[in-house]
């Protein structure tokens, strides 16, 4: 098994279940399958990886009036390729760094803004980057007609249904790290399992 990570992660803030809040994987998959995808008004993308950049540039090309990326660390810490970041900015995508979402503000079930907090960088974490810490009293809002969560992907393991293959707490397939054998004899898993 080498199923990949095809399920978008939640942001983990109140309001993300509102209409006009999408995960990046669903947004980009629908777009690439030729389905009708709307991106109107002000679009806010939360995240700093290549998928966030893809979603932001796609939203702009779909006709959004304005696209803003919110990222909790500095631009140099963004996992996206620097050339992609520069191209997005050249296209008109705005990037706000040292910002994290607190909640998505809604009215009538639709998003109208993202309440944010400014971040300060603290001590270095396991990734070798400085850990972002919220700055008390720095809350502000960013207008948003649509919010796209691009904070990572996880494997979609819905197909594992009582067939003897164990899943870890972090939603990956449990394997023997040396042999990559799953908990079911004869089945092995690798990659983003």
C-alpha positions, 0 to 999 in steps of 0.5 A, spaced: 500 500 500 502 506 498 496 511 498 498 518 499 495 523 503 489 525 500 485 528 505 485 535 507 487 537 515 482 541 519 485 548 521 482 547 528 478 553 529 471 555 531 467 557 524 471 552 520 464 548 518 461 554 515 459 555 508 465 557 503 470 554 508 474 549 504 480 544 505 485 545 499 485 538 497 478 538 495 478 545 492 484 543 488 482 536 486 475 539 484 478 544 480 483 539 476 477 534 475 474 540 471 468 541 476 465 548 477 469 551 482 467 558 485 472 563 488 469 570 488 470 576 492 476 575 498 479 569 498 484 567 504 488 561 504 491 559 511 498 555 510 505 556 507 506 550 503 506 548 496 499 546 496 497 553 499 501 557 494 497 552 488 490 554 492 492 561 492 494 562 485 488 558 482 483 562 486 486 568 483 485 565 476 478 563 478 476 570 478 477 572 486 478 579 487 483 578 492 487 573 495 491 573 501 495 567 504 496 567 512 502 564 515 504 563 522 512 564 521 516 568 517 516 568 509 523 564 509 520 559 514 515 557 509 515 550 506 513 552 499 519 553 494 521 560 494 520 561 486 513 559 487 512 564 493 515 569 488 511 568 482 504 568 487 506 575 489 508 577 482 501 574 480 498 579 486 497 574 491 498 577 498 502 574 503 501 576 511 506 572 515 507 571 523 499 571 523 495 565 525 487 564 525 483 564 531 476 563 528 472 564 522 467 569 523 460 567 520 453 570 518 448 566 516 452 560 515 457 564 511 464 566 512 465 574 512 472 574 516 478 571 519 479 573 526 487 573 527 492 574 532 499 576 530 505 571 532 512 572 535 517 567 534 520 563 540 525 558 541 527 553 536 523 547 535 524 540 532 523 542 525 529 547 526 525 553 526 523 558 531 516 556 534 511 561 533 507 564 539 501 568 540 502 576 542 497 577 547 492 583 545 494 583 537 488 580 534 485 583 528 480 581 522 481 579 515 475 580 510 474 573 507 468 571 502 472 564 502 477 561 506 481 555 504 485 551 509 492 548 506 495 546 513 497 539 511 494 533 508 493 526 512 492 519 508 484 517 507 484 510 510 476 509 509 478 503 505 481 500 511 474 497 514 476 491 519 480 487 514 486 486 520 490 492 518 492 497 524 492 504 523 496 509 528 493 515 532 496 519 527 492 516 522 497 512 518 498 505 517 501 501 522 508 498 520 514 494 522 519 500 521 524 495 519 520 491 514 514 495 512 509 489 514 502 491 516 499 488 521 496 483 516 500 478 513 502 479 506 501 486 506 506 492 506 505 499 506 510 505 504 510 512 503 504 517 506 501 511 508 
